[in-house]
Every structure is written in structure tokens, then in C-alpha cells.
Amino acid sequence: MKLRVLRTAPEPETIPPMPEAFGADKLPKLVDKQGRRYTYLRFSVTDRCDLRCVYCMPAGGEDDHASRPELLSFEEAARLVTVFAASGIRRVRFTGGEPLVRRDFLRLIELVRRGTAIEELVMTTNATRLAELARPLAKAGLGGVNISLDTLDAERFTRLTRGGDLRRVLAGVHAAIDAGLEVKLNTVLVRGETDHEAGRLVDFAWSVGATPRFIELMPLGAGSDLPASAKVSAEEVASMLGDRIARVPPAKRHADSVPRGPARYLAAADGSPNRVGFITPLSHEFCDTCNRVRVTARGDLRACLASRRAISLRDLMRAGASDRELAWALNWTLSTKADGHFFHDASVDEHQHVGMSLIGG
């Protein structure tokens, strides 16, 4: 099954008037109609990237990249994070595209650290620019990075990323670890291309002090153009890893044994603190425990990666909305969030989806 991918986002919706009593004393926490509490914000700062990974972005880039005026300014982004924090968000992950292609990205980290009560501030990156920026990012207040790494073969890396240099990425991995950042290596395996490298990628991650994680290929963006046979399930990956892992969750000493995000972990078989993460949107849907909400680089609020609804927080701010009115937009959007995603929906061709980098990966 393949999703119909639109290169432009749906027209942002309007929200009903804010009730007079809403947030009069204190902004309410973000909870949807299913009772799911939202504590994790994924915030895109750009829809552009310096790589073109085959499962993420078309070779020539998306048709609808945001222009500079369409992007949230760093001041607007920091203000939104402040409203989210007052509404119960404790963890913020900056995403893209590739966050580090946004000029002066360090300033946004500093603004958020200085002006909000966020407990954890992290970033997803392809690491091509991380070697020189890891230490400044850590000094500015970033706590960790998720680094995309799908292969350890330099030639294959260049081909799958359409021009990337594996040496720069590996230098970024080492620089992040040396800077004291928590490092997770995110891998999307593609059958016939990289599936034979699962064990090698785990061994590498453990050898440098990083946590390897495997993400199932999703039918979004350019990934929807790959055949169904390209997908490798988490169960298959676990089988490939053989006696490297135990079939039990890791010990409670890991801070995120109570999930902070969508990954579920298995412990290393040798009794060490090492572990392997699995993110399974297709084989084992985790929507019932979702605690995440997304803001795109244009400032659209999306309740889910597969959501068909978008609320423009940017337009609300630029029209003079108060923090209470912004918080009402967050609450109303989540109140209408669906129970699950649409990846298995028989009528999925009727749904509107946008490329991964336009939403924020």
C-alpha cells in the first residue's frame, strides 16, 4: 500500500473561539480525548537538508520548500516553546530537514535554554556539520543528538544519500560523544541494500558509546515510492542481531525505561548497559501511548506525523494572538486527534500527506 504524497501541506484550518474561562488562572496540560498526556514536542526549524536520502526526499528536493519569510523566526520559535512548556511539554527535539543547515541555529538553543523551563533539549541530525558544532551545541545547552546512520559502507552511503560523505558523519558521531552529548544512532534498513549491516551497525554504536536504534521504513515522502518488499520489520532486525541481545527490556537504570519517545529497547545479552532500540510504527503500532506533538518549520501544528490537519501557529502569532490563544490552539488541535495513524487504512489514497522533511522527521 502506498500513500498519496502531496508536496504541499493542506490549507491550515481555523479554530473555534477560545472559551472565556480557558487558562484564566493557569494553562491546562495537553491531554487529548483518549486521555493521552503530551510531554514531548518535535519542532522543525527547516525543511531543507544537505542530503537526499532515498527513503526521505526526492533527488531534487521537495517542490514546496519554505521561503525565508515563511519560516518561524527564532524568537517566534522560542515563544512557542515557552507556551508548550507552560502546557506540560518537558522534552523538545529540534528536527528538520537538517537543523544545522539553518544559519545561527545555536542562537535558538540559547534562547530556549535561557527563556523556558524545558527539562530536556535534544536534536535529530544527519551529522554532516556536527564535527565543528558538537561542543558549541553542548555548551549552549543541548543534551543529546539522534544521528541518522544507515550504513557503514562509504560507497553505499554516498549512493543512498545522493552525495553524502560518510567520513564527515562519523567525525560528527565522535565529536558529539567527546562533547558529552547523549548519542543515539538511528537506522532505517532497506531490504537488499542495508539489511545485512544490522549487526555491524550495532557493534559500531556500542564500541563508541552510542545507542543503536532501528526505525521501520514508513510510507511517507520518498519512502512511499519504495516497494513494500523494501521494508524490514523490527522482528527481522532482532533476529539478525542474534545473540547480541537478550529478549527482555533493559534494566531500570536506564532513564527512559519509562518511554520518553516511541522507541522500545532490548538489553544486550552480555549484561552490559548496552541496548538496542526499535521504533515500530507499522508492525507494532504505538499510538495508544503517544506523547508527541509536532510543529513544522512553517509553524504548522500537527498532532501526528500522519495527521491530515494543520493549524498555523505562525499566522496566529503574526496576527497578534496572546499566549492563552496559542495554548487554546494547541488544546483544540489535540482534542480532535485521531486514535491512531492511517498507514494501514484501506482508504488511505484519499488521505492527504506531505513529505517527511516538510513535516519534520
N, C-alpha and C positions, 0 to 999 in steps of 0.2 A: 504494500500500500504506500502511496506517495502523496504527500501533502501538496496542495496547490500553493506555491510560494509567490507571494506578492512582494515586489521590491519597494513598495511604498507602504507606509503604515496606514491603518484605517483612519478616517477623519475622527479626531478627538471628540468625545461625547460631552454633552453638558450635564451638569449635576443639578439635582433639585435644591431649592433654597435651604440654607442652614437653619435648623431649629434654633429658636431663641435661647434655649437653655443649654445648647451644646457647648461644652468646655467652658462654661461661665466661671467655674472655680478652678478646674484643673482639666487638662486634656485627657480624654479617656484612652486607655490602652487599645491597641489594634487587635480586635478579635472578630472573626467572621461568623457567619450564621451556623457553621458547623462546629463552632467553639474552638477553632484553631487560633492560637495566640501568635502574633508576629513579632519576632525579635531580631530578624536578620534582613538587612537591606543590601541589595546588589545594585550598585549605582554606576552606570556607564558614563564615562567622561568624553568618549569619542566613538564614532562608528567607523573610523579609519584604522588600517593596520598596515604594517610594512611587510607582512607575509600574506599569502593567498592559499591557505591550506585547502586541500581538495574537498574536505567534508564541511567546510565553513563558508567560504567566499568564492564567487566566480573569479575566473582568471583575471578579468579586467576590473575587478571591484564591483560594488553594488551600483545600481543605476541611480540611487537616490541618497547619496551621502549628504549629510547636513552641511550647509554653508556656515561660516563663522557666526553670523548673527543668529542663526537658528539654534546654536549650541547654548546650553546654560553657561553663564559666566561662573567663575569660581566662587564669587560672592553669592550668587543665586544658589549654587550647589551647596555651599556651606550653610546657608539659611535653611534649605530644605532638610539637611541632615539634622539641624537643630530641632526642627519641628518633628521629625521622625523620632529623635531621641526622647523628646517630651511625650511621645505617644507610645513609648515602650520598646523602641528599637535599641538593642545593645551592641549589635555587631554590624559593621559596614564593610563591604567588599567593593573596592573600585575595580571596574571592568572596562572593556572596550567592545569592539575593536581592540586596539592595543593602547592601554592607558599612557604608556611612556612616549607615544608619538605626540601627545598633547603638550605643547610648549609650557614650561614652568609648572608642570604637574606637582612638583614639590611644594609649591605655594598652597595648593589645595589641601595637602596633608597637614601643613602647618595651621591653616585656617580652621580645619575641623578639629584638630587636637587642641587648639587654643580656645575654641569657642563652644565646644559641645561636651556632653558627658558620656560619649560613646566609650564602651569598655574595650572593644577590640576593633582595630582598624587594619585591614589586610587588602591585598590586591591580587588579581589574576593577570599574568603577563606571559608573553612569549619569550622573554628574557634576552632579546636581541640587543637591548640597550641597558641591561641590568648591571653589567660588569662595572661601569663607571658610576652608576646611580644607587647601588645597593646600600652603601654606607650612608650617603646623604639621606636616603629614604628612611633608614632606621633611625638616624639622628632626628629627623623631622617628626617621628612618632609612629611610623608603620611597624606593625608587629610581625607580619608574615606575608609570604607570597605563594601562590599556586602557579607553577610553571608548566606550560604545555610542552610535552616532550613525547613524541610518538614513535621515535626510532633512534637508535644509536649508530646507524649506518649513515655516514656523511652524504653519500651519493643519493641514497633514498630520501634523506631529509630534504635535500635541495629539490628533488623532484616533487615530493608530496607538498612542500610549502611553496613551490614555484619560485625558487630562487634563494631560499634561506641558507644561512651558514651555520652548521651545527657547532663549529668551534666557538662562535660568539655566544650561543645559547649555553653551552657547557661552562664557559667562562662566567656567565651570569649566575648559573647554579652555584658554583664555588664561591663567587663574590657574596651572594646572599647568605650562604652558610657562614662565611667568615665574618659577615657583619652582624651575626647573631639573630637573623630573621628565622622564623619557623618556615621550613620549606616543604611543600608537597609537590610532587611531580604528577601531573595529570596526563593520562594516556588514553587516546581513542584508537583502539585497534581496528584495522580494516583487513578483513579476510583476504588472504592471498598477497597481502602487502607487508603487514607488520605483525600479524598474529603469532608468528614464530619467535618474536622477540620478547614475549611477555616475561619469561624468566630472566632474561638478560637485563631488562629494564628494572625489575625488582632488585636484582643483585646490585646494580649500579646505584640505585636510590639508597639502599641500606648502607652501601660502602661509604657514601658521602654524608650520611646522617639525615637523609630526607625520607619522607613517607610517600611510597608509590600508591597511585590510585588509578583505577580503570573505569572509564565512563563509556557506557553503551552508546553506540552511534545512533543519533536521533534524526528523524526525517524532517529536519528543518534546514533552511538555507540551502547551500550547495549539497548538503548531506542528503537531501531528498532526491538528488539526481543519481545517487549511487544505488546499485541493485540491493534488494533485500538480502541477498546472499552475502553481502559485504559485512553485515552485522555480526558481531561476536558477543555472545551473551556472557554475563558475569559467571555463570556456572561453568562455561567452557574455559574462561580465563583461570578460574580456581583450579580446574582440572589440569591445565597447562603448568600451573605452579607446583603441582605435585607435593612432595614432602617439604617444601619450603614453608608451608603454612599449616597451622592447626585449624580444625573445623569448628573453632569456638571463638567467641568475641574476645578481644584483648582484656587484660586486667583493668580494674577500676582506676589504676594510677594514671591512665590517660584522661586528660581533662575533658575530652569530648566523647567519653563512653556514653554520656547522655548527649545525644546528637545535637551538634550546633548547626549542622547542614545536612544535605541529603546522603552523604556517604555512610556506609556501614562497613565495619572493619573486622578483619580476621587477624589473629595473632600469629607471629612467627612460630614455627614448630620447635625451635631450639630454646624456647623460654626467654629469649631476649626481649627488650622493649619494642623491637621492630614489629610492624604490622603492615597490612595491605588494605587499601580502601576500595570499595566497589560502589558505583553510582548507577542505579538500575531503573531508569525511567520506563523501560519497555518490559523487561522480564519480571520485575517485581515493583510495581507502581508504589510510590511512597507519598502520594498526595494527601493521605489521611493524616500525616504528621507534618505537613508543610508549615514552615515558619518563615517563609521568604516572600518578599515583595520587591519589585524592580522599578527602577527609574531609568529611562533611556537617555542618551546624550542630548536629545532634543527636549528633555524634560517631561516626557510622557510617562505617566504612572501605569504600570502593567501589573496586574495581580499574579500573573503566571507567565512563564516562558511561552506557553501555547495559548495565551489569552487572546481573545478577539476584541477586547475592549481597551481603549486608551483614553486617559484623562490628561489634558495638558496642564501640568503644574506650572510650566513656564509661562503660559498665557495668563493663568490666574495671577501669578506674581506680577507680571508686567502690566496687568490691569489694576493693580493696587490691592490685591487680596491680603487680608490680615493673616497672621499665623493661625488663628482659630479657623478661618475659612479654608486655609490649606489643610489643616488637620481634618476638617469635615470632609474634604475631597478624598483624603486617604480612607477615612472610615466608611464613607459611602461606597467607594470602589471595592473595598474588601468585603463589604456586606453583600455584594452581588457576585462574589467569586464562586465559580462552579466547584462541584465536589472533586472533580479530577480533570486531567488533561484530555485531549481529543486524539491522541496518537493511534488509538485503536478503534475510533469511531467509524462505523460503516459509511457515514455520510460526510467524511472528512473533506472530500473535494469541495464541499460547499463552504468550508470554513476559510477564514482569512488569516494568513500567517505571513510574517515578514522574515527576511534573512536574519541569521543569528547575530551578525555584527550590528545590525540596526536596532536590535532589542538590547543587546548587552549579554555576552556569553558568560 
